[in-house]
Amino acid sequence: MVGTEETRLVVLRGNSASGKSSVAAGLRERFGRGLAVVGQDNLRRIVLRERDRPGAANIGLTARYALDAGFHVVVEGILCADRYGDMLTGLRADHRGPTHGYYLDVPFGETLTRHATKPIADDVSETQLRDWYRARDLLPGGIETVIGAGSALHETVDRIMLDTGLAHLPAVDR
């Protein structure tokens, strides 16, 4: 078992350029200290320099540690269901507190438009994005709330803050 009955675990998944990192940053800004953001891209590519493969240590390891240390945790990344589904299911089952999953559902055309505004736009081609894209790559069991591309950033952050109860919890002075 990980975390406490008070810790919140939020999992944000979706395709590249769906807004996961922006939503996670918005949640952290709104909540304040005491909320850990476990970003797949940063952790896997930069911190661990680990390949994207099933059973990899990158997300589960860090999320579990942060929950056990009393942080609320936002896990964000593409986190493809076939590679990360078992790890996320195990993390969800082991977490003592409330866990909420969200899938940011953005059509491929919008993915291309959003990707063009990112710093890595010149490094990642449309062909690569198309290869990575998985339409509605939902985890089994209906455990994720689907949020469409029409939801503005502030609306998505507001919704998650309310759904998870983070809006009513005090920030932790760390």
C-alpha positions in Angstrom: 0.0 0.0 0.0 1.2 3.5 -0.7 0.3 7.0 0.4 -2.3 7.8 3.0 -6.1 8.1 3.0 -5.6 11.8 2.6 -3.2 11.8 -0.4 -4.6 12.3 -3.9 -3.4 10.6 -7.0 -4.3 12.1 -10.3 -3.3 10.4 -13.6 -3.4 12.6 -16.7 -3.0 10.7 -20.0 -3.4 11.5 -23.7 -1.6 11.9 -26.9 1.3 14.2 -27.6 0.3 17.9 -27.4 -3.0 17.1 -25.7 -2.3 19.5 -22.9 -1.2 17.1 -20.1 1.9 19.1 -19.0 -0.1 22.4 -19.1 -2.9 20.9 -17.0 -0.3 19.4 -14.5 1.4 22.8 -14.3 -2.0 24.5 -13.8 -2.8 22.1 -11.0 0.5 22.7 -9.2 0.1 26.5 -9.6 -3.4 26.4 -8.2 -2.6 24.0 -5.3 0.8 25.2 -4.3 3.4 23.2 -2.3 2.7 19.6 -1.5 1.7 18.5 -5.0 4.3 16.5 -6.9 4.2 16.4 -10.7 5.6 13.1 -12.1 6.1 13.9 -15.8 6.8 10.9 -18.0 8.9 12.8 -20.5 11.2 14.4 -18.0 11.5 11.4 -15.8 12.0 8.8 -18.5 14.1 10.8 -20.9 16.1 13.1 -18.7 16.3 11.7 -15.1 16.5 8.0 -15.9 17.4 8.0 -19.6 15.2 4.9 -19.8 13.6 3.4 -22.9 9.8 3.5 -23.1 9.0 -0.2 -22.4 6.5 -2.2 -20.4 7.4 -2.6 -16.8 9.9 0.3 -16.8 10.5 1.9 -13.4 10.1 5.5 -14.4 6.6 6.5 -13.3 5.5 4.0 -10.6 8.8 4.3 -8.7 8.6 8.0 -8.3 4.9 8.3 -7.8 4.9 5.7 -5.0 7.8 7.5 -3.2 6.1 10.9 -3.4 2.8 9.4 -2.1 4.5 7.7 0.8 6.2 11.0 1.6 2.7 12.6 1.9 2.6 14.5 -1.4 -0.5 14.6 -3.6 0.7 13.3 -6.9 -0.1 14.2 -10.5 1.3 11.6 -13.0 1.2 12.9 -16.5 2.3 11.5 -19.8 1.2 9.7 -22.9 1.4 6.5 -20.9 0.1 4.1 -23.6 -2.4 1.6 -22.2 -0.5 -1.4 -23.5 2.8 -0.4 -21.9 1.7 1.4 -18.8 -1.7 -0.1 -18.1 -0.5 -2.8 -15.6 1.7 -0.3 -13.7 -1.1 2.3 -13.5 -3.6 -0.4 -12.4 -1.2 -1.6 -9.7 -0.5 2.0 -8.5 -4.2 2.7 -8.4 -5.0 -0.5 -6.4 -2.1 0.2 -4.0 -3.0 3.8 -3.3 -4.8 4.3 0.0 -6.4 7.6 -0.9 -8.6 8.8 -3.7 -7.3 8.2 -7.2 -8.7 10.0 -10.3 -7.8 9.3 -13.9 -8.3 11.7 -16.9 -7.7 11.1 -20.6 -7.3 14.3 -22.6 -8.9 13.4 -26.0 -7.5 15.5 -28.8 -8.1 14.6 -32.5 -5.0 14.2 -34.6 -5.5 17.4 -36.6 -5.6 19.4 -33.3 -2.5 17.5 -32.2 -0.6 18.8 -35.2 -1.8 22.4 -34.6 -0.7 22.3 -31.0 2.6 20.6 -31.7 3.6 23.4 -34.1 3.7 25.8 -31.1 6.0 23.6 -29.0 9.8 24.1 -28.7 10.3 20.5 -30.1 8.3 21.2 -33.2 11.3 21.2 -35.5 12.7 18.0 -33.9 9.5 15.8 -34.1 8.0 15.3 -37.5 4.3 14.8 -38.5 5.2 11.2 -39.4 6.6 10.6 -35.9 3.5 12.1 -34.3 1.3 10.0 -36.6 3.2 6.9 -35.5 2.8 7.7 -31.8 -0.9 8.8 -32.0 -3.4 6.4 -30.6 -7.1 7.4 -30.8 -8.9 7.0 -27.4 -6.2 4.8 -25.8 -8.3 4.4 -22.7 -7.5 2.1 -19.8 -10.0 -0.7 -19.3 -12.8 -0.6 -16.8 -14.0 3.0 -17.5 -11.6 4.4 -14.8 -10.8 7.6 -16.7 -12.8 10.7 -17.3 -12.5 11.8 -20.9 -12.0 15.5 -21.4 -12.3 16.7 -25.0 -10.3 19.3 -26.9 -13.0 21.8 -26.5 -12.3 22.2 -22.7 -10.2 25.3 -22.2 -7.1 24.9 -19.9 -8.6 26.8 -17.0 -11.8 24.8 -17.3 -9.9 21.5 -17.2 -7.8 22.6 -14.2 -11.0 23.8 -12.4 -12.8 20.5 -13.1 -9.9 18.4 -11.8 -9.4 20.6 -8.7 -13.0 20.1 -7.8 -13.3 16.4 -8.8 -10.3 15.4 -6.8 -11.0 17.6 -3.8 -7.7 19.4 -4.2 -9.6 22.7 -4.3 -10.7 22.2 -0.7 -7.3 21.0 0.7 -4.7 23.3 2.2 -1.3 23.5 0.5 1.5 22.0 2.6 4.4 24.2 3.7 7.4 22.2 2.6 
